[in-house]
Every structure is written in structure tokens, then in C-alpha cells.
Amino acid sequence: MKGMILGSTASLALVGIGLFWWSGRAQIENAAPPPMLEEPVAAVEVPNSRPGNMIGPEPPEASELSREQQRFFRYDRNRDWRISRTEMLSTRTDGFRKLDKDGNNLLDFEEWAVATVEKFESADADHDNQLTPAEFVATAPKPTRKRACAC
């Protein structure tokens, strides 16, 4: 019995809201200014879509990058073919946030970056604080072995 009364009350409320909204829309439409009568627009000549014997430029060819080159350019932000220490560390902020469990940013970044700095310095053979593509190969992550099955 309660459900029937509640349902009929809700239905009446929805019908009332609908009528209120509908009458408000009618008032807005009645108050709208009439469309302005303008002179008819002169016909515009549409350009011919048939190019005839015209030929467009050749599309540019995408150069194929090796997997290692793609990885190198993810770090080399300014595309100078060198990875500075700043560029190498800038990609590590997500890892830093993962280590900062409570989100208060009290984890010392230098303590966290020790592994990255050691990896960078071990790869930087000529110790110029920049990695060439040949030096960058040494920073590749070790491939993980995939399990044959999850038995």
C-alpha cells in the first residue's frame, strides 16, 4: 500500500515538473525576437572539384626507428642526440610517486635517484654527463622471462 501511494506521488510530482518545464519553454520561445528578413544571398560559385591533370606533393615517408632508437628518443626530450642527466631523471617522477606511499612528498629524491644515477654513470663511458646512442644501449632493462604457464 505504501509503495502504491509513494509511486503515485512520485508520478504526480514528475508530471508537475514536466508541465512547469514545458510552460517555461513556451514562454522563452514566445519572447524570442522574430527572424530578421534579409535580402537573399547571391549565389556563390563553387570551385571545380575536378583537379584535371594536377598532381599533389608526395606524402612524407616515415623513417623506421629501431626499438632502441625509440627508447632513446623517449629520454632525449630536446632531440640533440644526447641525454643529459636532467633528461634521464625527469622520466622517473612516476616511480618517485609510487615510492611515496603516503603522498606527503617527504621521500628524499636524491635517496630515490641513487639507482638511476648509478645506472647513468655506469653507462656514461666518457664521463661527460651525456649519453650517446651507443652509451644509452647499456641502460636497457633486462628482459623478463615469461612463464610458460600459470600452473
C-alpha positions in Angstrom: 0.0 0.0 0.0 2.8 2.4 0.9 4.6 1.6 -2.4 1.5 2.4 -4.4 1.0 5.8 -2.6 4.7 6.6 -3.0 4.6 5.7 -6.7 1.6 7.7 -7.4 3.0 10.7 -5.5 6.3 10.5 -7.5 4.4 10.2 -10.8 2.3 13.3 -10.0 5.5 15.2 -9.0 7.2 14.2 -12.3 4.1 15.3 -14.3 4.0 18.6 -12.5 7.8 19.2 -13.1 7.3 18.3 -16.8 4.4 20.8 -17.2 6.3 23.5 -15.4 9.3 23.0 -17.7 7.1 22.8 -20.8 5.3 26.1 -20.0 8.7 27.8 -19.2 10.0 26.7 -22.7 6.9 28.1 -24.3 7.4 31.5 -22.7 11.0 31.6 -23.8 10.1 30.8 -27.4 7.3 33.4 -27.4 9.7 36.1 -26.1 12.3 35.3 -28.8 12.7 38.0 -31.4 11.3 37.2 -34.9 13.8 36.2 -37.5 15.3 39.1 -39.4 14.3 39.4 -43.0 17.4 40.0 -45.1 18.0 40.3 -48.7 18.6 37.0 -50.4 22.2 36.0 -50.5 23.7 36.0 -54.0 24.7 32.6 -55.3 28.4 31.8 -54.7 30.3 30.0 -57.4 31.7 26.8 -56.0 35.2 25.9 -57.3 35.5 23.0 -59.6 36.3 19.8 -57.7 37.9 18.0 -60.6 41.7 18.6 -60.5 42.3 17.6 -64.1 45.9 16.7 -64.6 47.2 18.4 -61.4 49.3 16.2 -59.1 49.8 16.9 -55.4 53.0 16.6 -53.5 54.3 13.2 -52.4 53.4 12.3 -48.8 56.4 12.3 -46.4 57.9 9.0 -45.6 58.1 7.9 -42.1 61.5 6.7 -41.1 61.6 3.3 -39.3 63.2 3.6 -35.9 64.6 0.6 -34.2 63.3 -0.3 -30.8 66.4 1.1 -29.1 66.1 4.4 -31.1 62.5 4.7 -29.9 63.6 4.2 -26.3 66.4 6.7 -26.7 64.1 9.4 -28.0 61.7 8.9 -25.1 64.5 10.2 -22.9 66.1 12.7 -25.4 63.5 15.5 -25.0 65.3 18.2 -26.9 66.4 15.9 -29.8 70.1 16.8 -29.6 71.2 13.2 -29.8 72.4 13.4 -26.2 70.7 12.5 -23.0 71.6 14.9 -20.1 71.3 13.9 -16.5 68.2 16.1 -16.1 66.5 14.4 -19.1 67.2 11.0 -17.7 65.9 11.8 -14.2 62.8 13.7 -15.5 61.2 10.5 -16.5 61.5 9.0 -13.1 58.9 11.1 -11.3 56.2 8.4 -11.6 58.5 6.0 -9.9 59.1 8.5 -7.2 55.4 9.0 -6.6 55.0 5.2 -6.4 57.6 5.1 -3.6 55.9 8.0 -1.7 53.2 5.9 -0.3 51.6 8.5 2.0 51.7 11.2 -0.6 53.4 13.8 1.6 56.5 14.2 -0.7 58.9 13.6 2.2 60.9 11.0 0.4 64.2 12.5 -0.4 64.6 12.5 -4.2 68.4 12.1 -4.0 67.9 8.9 -2.0 65.5 7.6 -4.5 67.6 8.5 -7.5 70.7 6.7 -6.4 69.8 3.7 -8.6 69.2 6.0 -11.7 72.4 8.0 -11.1 74.4 4.8 -10.8 72.9 3.4 -14.0 73.6 6.7 -15.8 77.1 6.9 -14.5 77.9 3.3 -15.4 76.5 3.9 -18.9 78.4 7.2 -19.4 81.7 5.7 -20.6 83.4 9.0 -21.4 82.1 10.7 -18.2 80.8 13.9 -20.0 77.4 13.7 -18.2 75.6 12.9 -21.5 74.7 9.6 -23.1 75.3 9.0 -26.8 73.0 6.4 -28.5 75.8 3.9 -28.2 76.2 4.5 -24.5 72.4 4.5 -24.0 72.2 0.9 -25.1 73.8 -0.1 -21.7 70.7 1.3 -19.8 68.2 -1.1 -21.5 66.1 -3.0 -19.0 66.9 -6.7 -18.6 64.3 -8.8 -20.5 61.9 -10.6 -18.2 61.3 -14.3 -18.7 57.7 -15.1 -19.4 56.3 -18.1 -17.6 55.1 -20.9 -19.9 52.0 -21.5 -17.8 50.4 -20.4 -14.6 50.1 -24.0 -13.2 
